[in-house]
Amino acid sequence: MKQRISFQETPKGMLDSMLKVSGVILKSDIDHKLLHMLEYRVSQINGCAFCLDMHHKDAIHIGETEQRLHGLPAWRESPWYSDAERAALAFAEELTTKCETSDEIYEELTKHFTKEQIAILALTVASINSWNRLNKAFLTVPGTYQVGAFAA
């Protein structure tokens, strides 16, 4: 596979703007393990190899387990996730696959997260979907990511 476009070849400010959004997300009070789990799950759904590599490495670096990451495609049937994580995963999957969320999914989120936190969860899902689409369009080569390389 040959990369089509590198981020260094994109219009001035594009990468900085995307990283600024990531910075807002990382400054939130939401557990970073959950954020990486959502990014990893959405990247699985979208089939973004670069993002899977990146978020797997980042999640493991901050203490996430292989078992929980490998179990994400079957999170509904797996015992390793809290009710809050399940609510966030359902939200992320629905926003990714349907580009909307049901009242039922939203109501479950409100049991575990504030409105501000739900806004950050939505931004996280929107952001990783954008990153997935850019990396798939650019054919960004996976495997070379180093933890912290894009720290905002």
Secondary structure, DSSP 4 states (H G I P E B T S, - for coil): ---S--GGGSPTTHHHHHHHHHHHHHTSSS-HHHHHHHHHHHHHHHT-HHHHHHHHHHHHHTT--HHHHHTGGGTTT-TTS-HHHHHHHHHHHHHHHHSS--HHHHHHHHTT--HHHHHHHHHHHHHHHHHHHHHHHHTPPTT---TTTT--
